[in-house]
Amino acid sequence: MALAVTAVPVAPAAAGSRDAHDPIKFKVEVATVNGAGCPVGTVWADARDDGKLSVNYGDYLAQAGGSSRPVDARKNCQVSLQLTAPQDVTYAISSSYHPIWATLESGANATLKFGHYFQGLPGNGMVAQTLNGPHDDDWIVSYQEPADKLLFQPCGEQRKLVLTTELRVDKGTSDPSKTSFVSMDSLSDGPRILYELTWKNCPR
């Protein structure tokens, strides 16, 4: 059975934002990638018709046990995105959806960490979620930013949006001859991380 985890279920304030039923049209492109979890050429980003930002990872997996090397147990990625939108609005990430595939032996565990910030500005730190084995199915982590923690890009500026993620596996007390792994890929939903954007008007 797939496991869904919802963290910090606090709805963001709607005051000053555009109607969620009328998404703002924007464009996005990957500027840079860095980290063992995202070799060059394995990350894509799209602006979906429903207004969500989609980020796809093609080779993002952490594992421990079996023939795994110590370096395989932790993988991370930092993606810098250039998002272009109308000049009279600005945006913040209000929620995110992380589909993970996890195969964990009894006694093993996996941790997902994620966060974001605008280039040159402070962020809110990383959010961490942990899953204990045994598990062999989807692991869906949904997160909603608290209303008072929303990070809006400053109006009139074109700062890159930086997304940071980390996957870690600890074999713990599991049989060391067996491999436990997690992948930034849900077999039922596809390898895409979805970000909901909240928009508001800039002062004139």
Residue pairs with C-beta under 8 A, 6 or more apart in sequence:
1 137
2 137
2 138
2 139
2 140
2 188
3 131
3 135
3 137
3 138
3 139
3 140
4 138
4 140
4 141
4 142
5 129
5 131
5 139
5 140
5 141
5 142
6 142
6 143
6 144
7 127
7 129
7 141
7 142
7 143
7 144
8 127
8 143
8 144
8 145
8 146
9 144
10 144
10 145
10 146
10 147
11 144
11 147
12 92
12 94
12 95
12 144
12 145
12 146
12 147
12 150
12 198
13 147
13 150
14 20
16 200
16 201
17 198
17 199
17 200
18 24
18 89
18 199
18 200
18 201
20 51
23 49
23 50
23 51
24 51
24 85
24 86
24 89
24 91
24 197
24 199
25 47
25 85
25 86
26 47
26 83
26 84
26 85
26 91
26 197
27 47
27 83
27 84
27 85
28 45
28 46
28 47
28 53
28 81
28 82
28 83
28 84
29 45
29 81
29 82
30 43
30 44
30 45
30 79
30 80
30 81
31 80
31 81
31 82
31 160
32 79
32 80
33 39
33 40
33 42
33 43
33 77
33 78
33 79
33 80
34 77
34 78
35 75
35 76
35 77
35 78
36 71
36 74
36 75
36 76
36 77
37 57
37 59
37 60
37 61
37 62
37 75
37 76
37 77
37 165
37 166
37 167
37 184
38 57
38 59
38 60
38 77
38 79
39 59
41 58
42 57
42 58
42 59
42 60
43 55
43 56
43 57
43 58
43 77
43 79
44 55
44 56
44 58
45 53
45 54
45 55
45 56
45 79
45 81
46 53
46 54
46 56
47 53
47 54
48 54
48 194
51 196
51 197
52 194
52 195
52 196
52 197
53 81
53 83
53 93
53 194
53 195
53 197
54 192
54 193
54 194
54 195
55 79
55 81
55 163
55 192
55 193
55 195
56 190
56 191
56 192
56 193
57 77
57 184
57 185
57 191
57 193
58 191
60 75
60 77
60 165
60 167
60 183
60 184
60 185
60 191
61 75
61 167
61 181
61 182
61 183
61 184
61 185
62 72
62 73
62 74
62 75
62 110
62 167
62 168
62 169
62 181
62 182
63 72
63 73
63 169
63 179
63 180
63 181
63 182
64 72
64 73
64 108
64 169
64 170
64 171
64 179
64 180
64 181
65 105
65 108
65 171
65 174
65 175
65 176
65 177
65 178
65 179
65 180
66 176
66 177
66 178
66 179
67 179
68 179
73 168
73 169
73 170
73 171
74 166
74 167
74 168
74 169
75 166
75 167
75 168
76 164
76 165
76 166
76 167
77 164
77 165
77 166
78 162
78 163
78 164
79 162
79 163
79 164
80 119
80 160
80 161
80 162
81 160
81 161
81 162
81 163
82 158
82 160
82 161
83 91
83 161
84 158
85 91
85 199
87 156
87 202
88 201
88 202
88 204
89 199
89 200
89 201
89 202
90 152
90 153
90 154
90 155
90 199
90 200
90 202
91 152
91 153
91 197
91 198
91 199
91 200
92 145
92 150
92 151
92 152
92 153
92 197
92 198
93 116
93 145
93 150
93 151
93 161
93 195
93 196
93 197
93 198
94 144
94 145
94 150
94 196
94 197
94 198
95 142
95 143
95 144
95 145
95 195
95 196
96 114
96 142
96 143
96 193
96 194
96 195
96 196
97 140
97 141
97 142
97 193
97 194
97 195
97 196
98 112
98 114
98 140
98 141
98 142
98 143
98 165
98 184
98 193
99 138
99 139
99 140
99 185
99 186
99 188
99 189
99 190
99 191
99 192
99 193
100 110
100 112
100 138
100 139
100 140
100 141
100 167
100 182
100 183
100 184
100 185
100 186
101 137
101 138
101 139
101 182
101 183
101 185
101 186
101 187
102 110
102 131
102 135
102 136
102 137
102 138
102 139
102 181
102 182
102 183
103 135
103 136
103 179
103 180
103 181
103 182
104 110
104 131
104 132
104 133
104 134
104 135
104 136
104 169
104 174
104 180
104 181
104 182
105 133
105 134
105 171
105 174
105 175
105 178
105 179
105 180
106 133
106 134
106 174
107 133
107 171
107 172
107 173
107 174
107 175
108 132
108 133
108 169
108 170
108 171
108 172
108 173
108 174
108 180
109 130
109 131
109 132
109 133
109 169
109 170
109 172
110 130
110 131
110 133
110 139
110 167
110 168
110 169
110 170
110 180
110 182
111 128
111 129
111 130
111 131
111 166
111 167
111 168
111 169
111 170
112 128
112 129
112 130
112 131
112 139
112 141
112 165
112 166
112 167
112 182
113 126
113 127
113 128
113 129
113 164
113 165
113 166
113 168
114 126
114 127
114 143
114 163
114 164
114 165
114 166
115 123
115 124
115 125
115 126
115 127
115 163
115 164
116 123
116 151
116 161
116 162
116 163
116 164
117 123
117 124
117 151
117 162
117 164
118 151
118 153
118 154
118 159
118 160
118 161
118 162
119 159
119 160
119 161
119 162
120 159
121 151
121 154
121 159
123 151
123 162
124 145
124 149
124 151
126 164
126 166
127 143
129 141
131 139
131 182
133 172
133 174
133 180
138 186
138 187
138 188
138 189
139 182
139 186
140 186
140 189
145 151
150 198
152 200
153 159
153 161
155 202
155 203
156 202
163 193
163 195
165 184
165 193
167 182
167 183
167 184
169 180
169 181
169 182
171 180
174 180
183 191
184 191
184 193
185 191
